[in-house]
Amino acid sequence: MTDIQELLLSRIRDVADYPEPGVMFKDITPLLADPAAFNALTDALAGIGTREGATKVVGLEARGFILGAPVAVRAGLGFIPVRKAGKLPGATLRQAYDLEYGSAEIEVHAEDLAVGDRVLVVDDVLATGGTAEASIELIRRAGAEVAGVAVLMELGFLGGRARLEPALDGAPLESLLRL
């Protein structure tokens, strides 16, 4: 394990039985409260965007906003929020996806992404991969390219990587921590 991985992992708190019994929630608020850890995280994710030639960063609601915005600023890129359906004014592109128990929809402003954009998708956790997969579809429908997906942590036992790899079509999926 690298020094940065040790630092990040040491600032993630496990909360048992949240939001429901049997779930071990990974709380990143201690990491966000620690300036050294938050800076290290921002630098690492911004480095991925720079290396992959990204021109914009997409942050997935809601914790992807917290990580994606400073990553975009650090890398000198634009930031685009991908929101739950009904939260954005104006013309949007919408994508439905399946959840473990039901379905959901996400949106992006139609004019925020264009042909020629290379987009890095940023989120805190890769779990089942449904939201990230839907965001990849939105990016492509807007005519932009996926530069990659970068997450703080990946919960490997939930199978998100296997779900995303076909959708990524060769673009990288980078997890700073695999749990």
C-alpha positions as CSV (number, residue, x, y, z in Angstrom):
1,M,0.0,0.0,0.0
2,T,1.3,3.4,-0.9
3,D,1.7,6.4,1.5
4,I,-1.3,8.2,-0.1
5,Q,-3.4,5.0,0.1
6,E,-2.6,4.6,3.8
7,L,-3.4,8.3,4.4
8,L,-6.8,8.1,2.6
9,L,-7.8,4.8,4.2
10,S,-6.9,6.1,7.7
11,R,-9.4,9.0,7.2
12,I,-12.4,6.9,6.0
13,R,-14.6,5.8,8.9
14,D,-16.7,2.7,8.8
15,V,-20.3,3.1,10.1
16,A,-22.1,-0.2,10.8
17,D,-25.7,-0.7,9.9
18,Y,-26.1,2.6,8.0
19,P,-28.3,3.5,6.2
20,E,-29.9,0.1,7.0
21,P,-29.0,-3.1,8.9
22,G,-26.2,-5.1,7.4
23,V,-24.6,-2.2,5.4
24,M,-21.1,-1.0,6.3
25,F,-21.2,2.7,5.2
26,K,-17.8,4.3,4.2
27,D,-17.9,7.8,5.7
28,I,-15.5,10.2,3.9
29,T,-16.3,13.2,6.0
30,P,-13.2,12.7,8.2
31,L,-11.1,12.7,5.0
32,L,-12.7,15.9,3.8
33,A,-12.1,17.6,7.1
34,D,-8.3,16.8,7.0
35,P,-6.7,19.4,4.6
36,A,-3.6,17.2,4.0
37,A,-5.7,14.1,3.1
38,F,-8.2,16.2,1.0
39,N,-5.4,17.8,-0.9
40,A,-3.7,14.5,-1.5
41,L,-7.0,13.1,-2.8
42,T,-7.6,16.1,-5.1
43,D,-4.0,15.9,-6.5
44,A,-4.3,12.2,-7.2
45,L,-7.6,12.5,-9.0
46,A,-6.5,15.7,-10.9
47,G,-3.4,13.8,-12.0
48,I,-5.6,11.1,-13.6
49,G,-7.5,13.8,-15.5
50,T,-4.4,15.5,-16.7
51,R,-2.7,12.2,-17.7
52,E,-5.8,11.1,-19.7
53,G,-6.1,14.4,-21.5
54,A,-9.5,15.4,-20.0
55,T,-11.0,18.7,-20.9
56,K,-13.9,18.5,-18.4
57,V,-14.8,16.7,-15.2
58,V,-18.2,15.3,-14.5
59,G,-19.1,14.9,-10.8
60,L,-21.9,12.5,-9.9
61,E,-24.5,13.6,-7.4
62,A,-23.9,14.1,-4.6
63,R,-20.4,13.3,-3.2
64,G,-19.0,13.3,-6.7
65,F,-19.7,17.1,-6.6
66,I,-17.6,17.4,-3.4
67,L,-14.6,15.6,-5.1
68,G,-15.1,16.6,-8.7
69,A,-15.2,20.4,-8.4
70,P,-11.8,20.8,-6.7
71,V,-10.4,18.2,-9.1
72,A,-11.5,20.3,-12.0
73,V,-10.1,23.5,-10.5
74,R,-6.8,21.8,-9.7
75,A,-6.5,20.4,-13.2
76,G,-7.6,23.6,-14.9
77,L,-10.7,22.0,-16.3
78,G,-14.4,22.7,-16.5
79,F,-16.8,21.0,-14.0
80,I,-20.2,19.6,-15.0
81,P,-22.6,18.3,-12.4
82,V,-24.6,15.2,-13.2
83,R,-27.8,15.5,-11.2
84,K,-30.8,13.4,-10.1
85,A,-33.7,13.9,-12.6
86,G,-35.6,17.1,-12.2
87,K,-32.9,19.1,-10.5
88,L,-31.5,21.0,-13.5
89,P,-33.3,23.9,-15.3
90,G,-33.4,24.1,-19.1
91,A,-32.8,21.4,-21.7
92,T,-31.2,18.2,-20.3
93,L,-30.2,14.8,-21.4
94,R,-31.7,12.1,-19.2
95,Q,-30.6,8.5,-18.6
96,A,-32.4,5.8,-16.6
97,Y,-30.6,3.1,-14.8
98,D,-31.4,0.1,-12.6
99,L,-30.8,0.1,-8.8
100,E,-30.7,-3.0,-6.6
101,Y,-34.4,-2.3,-5.7
102,G,-35.9,-0.2,-8.5
103,S,-34.6,2.4,-10.9
104,A,-33.5,6.0,-11.1
105,E,-32.6,8.7,-13.6
106,I,-29.8,11.2,-13.9
107,E,-29.5,14.3,-16.1
108,V,-26.9,16.7,-17.5
109,H,-27.5,20.0,-19.2
110,A,-27.5,19.3,-22.9
111,E,-25.2,22.2,-23.8
112,D,-22.5,21.5,-21.2
113,L,-20.8,18.7,-23.1
114,A,-19.9,18.7,-26.8
115,V,-18.1,17.0,-29.6
116,G,-14.4,17.2,-28.8
117,D,-14.7,17.2,-25.0
118,R,-12.8,14.5,-23.2
119,V,-14.6,13.9,-19.9
120,L,-13.3,12.4,-16.6
121,V,-16.1,11.0,-14.5
122,V,-15.3,11.5,-10.7
123,D,-17.2,9.9,-7.8
124,D,-16.4,8.9,-4.3
125,V,-17.4,5.2,-4.5
126,L,-17.7,2.6,-7.2
127,A,-20.3,0.2,-5.9
128,T,-22.5,-1.6,-8.5
129,G,-21.6,0.8,-11.2
130,G,-25.1,1.8,-12.3
131,T,-24.7,5.6,-11.9
132,A,-21.3,5.6,-13.5
133,E,-22.5,3.5,-16.4
134,A,-25.5,5.9,-16.9
135,S,-23.2,8.9,-16.8
136,I,-21.0,7.4,-19.5
137,E,-24.1,7.0,-21.7
138,L,-25.0,10.6,-21.1
139,I,-21.5,11.8,-22.0
140,R,-21.5,9.8,-25.3
141,R,-25.1,10.9,-26.2
142,A,-23.8,14.5,-25.8
143,G,-21.2,13.7,-28.4
144,A,-18.3,13.8,-26.0
145,E,-15.6,11.2,-25.3
146,V,-15.0,9.4,-22.0
147,A,-11.5,10.0,-20.8
148,G,-12.0,7.7,-17.9
149,V,-13.6,7.1,-14.5
150,A,-11.8,8.0,-11.3
151,V,-13.0,7.1,-7.8
152,L,-11.7,7.4,-4.3
153,M,-12.7,3.8,-3.5
154,E,-14.1,0.7,-5.2
155,L,-16.2,-1.8,-3.4
156,G,-15.0,-4.8,-5.4
157,F,-17.4,-7.3,-3.9
158,L,-20.4,-5.4,-5.6
159,G,-19.1,-6.0,-9.1
160,G,-19.1,-2.4,-10.4
161,R,-15.8,-2.8,-12.4
162,A,-17.2,-5.8,-14.4
163,R,-20.3,-3.9,-15.2
164,L,-18.5,-0.8,-16.3
165,E,-15.6,-2.2,-18.4
166,P,-17.8,-2.9,-21.5
167,A,-19.3,0.6,-21.3
168,L,-15.8,2.2,-20.9
169,D,-14.7,0.8,-24.3
170,G,-11.0,0.9,-23.3
171,A,-11.1,4.1,-21.3
172,P,-9.4,3.6,-17.8
173,L,-11.2,3.0,-14.6
174,E,-9.0,4.1,-11.7
175,S,-9.7,3.5,-8.0
176,L,-7.4,5.0,-5.5
177,L,-8.5,2.4,-2.9
178,R,-10.0,-1.1,-3.6
179,L,-11.9,-2.4,-0.6
